[in-house]
Amino acid sequence: MKTAYPVVLIHDNDGYLVKIPDFDFMTQGEDIPDAIDMARDAISLMGVQYQDEKKELPQPSQLYDIPHSENEIVTLVDVDFQAYRKMLENRSVRKNCTIPAWLNTIAEKNNI
């Protein structure tokens, strides 16, 4: 299930700093799209870690409750903790099995 957390984008000489108030965390990106991607990744990783440690996930704050200055951008970043967990666990696993010789012959002929 997706949820959306507020973030604050702060422009600096190296790109954008990103405050993630609900997780009391910061990240950065080269430009706005990169900063949003980095925020999504950071929130997702923190959320999965919270779940693994049996901590309660923070409820997303309301945009209007986020303190910021005039030159800072406050926006929402959507995250899907289940999808992120699946992506993290999507790794190859080697399994050995025994098949009949005739099936192996056919597979090799077909470059399988």
N, C-alpha and C positions, 0 to 999 in steps of 0.2 A: 504494500500500500504506500502510495506516495504521500509525502507531506512537504511543506515549504517552510523554510527557516529564513528569517531576515538576516541580511548582511549589510555592512557599511563599506563602500568602496572609497578609498582615499588615494587621490592621485599624488604621486611623488616622482622624482627624477628617474627612477628605475621602472616605472609602470604604475601598478596599483597595489596598495596594501588592502587586505580584506579583514575586517573585524567580524567575528562570528560571536555575537553577544551571548546567545543561549548556551554555547559550549565554552565561553570564556577562552577563545582561541583566535589566533591570527594566521593568515597565509598571505600569499602574494601572487600576482600574475603580471605578465608583460603588457597586456592590454585588457580591456573590459571583458571580452569573451574568455580569455585565458584566466582572468581573475575569478570569473563565475565558475568555470570548470574546476579550478583549484579549490574553490569554496565547496563545491558539490562533493569533490573527492574527500576533502578534509572532514566535512560533516558526516559523510557516509562512513568513513573509516572510524571516526570517533563514535558514531552510533553503534556500529557493529562491535566495537570494543566495549561500550557500555553494556550491550546485550550479553556479551560473553562473560562479563564480570557481574552479571545480574543486577546492574544498576538501572534505575529508572531513567528513561530518556527524558530530557527536558521538553516541556511543551513549548511550541514556537511562540515567541512574543508577537505582539501586534506591531505592525510597521510604525504606527503613530507613537508607540511607547519607546522607540529606539532613539536615544540622544545622538545628535549629529550636528555638524556645522553646515553653513550654507553651501560650501564647496564640496561637500561629501554626498555621495549617492547612496540612498537606502533602497534596497530592492529585496526581492525574495528569490531564494534558490530552492528548487524542488529536489527532493532526494527520495530514493526507494531503497530502504535498508535491505529488504529481501533480495532484490535484484543485485545489489552490490555484493551481498554475501555470496550469491550464486556465482558472480563474476570472479570473486576471490578464490572460490573453491573449484573453479573450472580448470582443472589441471589434468594432465594425462596420467593414466595409471597403467602400468605394464601388467598384462595378464598372459600367462602361457597356457595353451590348451592343446590337446591331442586331437587330431582329425584323421580320417581315413586317408590312405595313400592316394586313392583315386581322386578324392576331392582336392588334395594338394597338387596333383598333376594338372588337373583342370584349372585351378587357381593360378598356377605358375604360367600356364599357356596363355591365360588372359591377363597377365601382368597384375594380378591381385595379391 
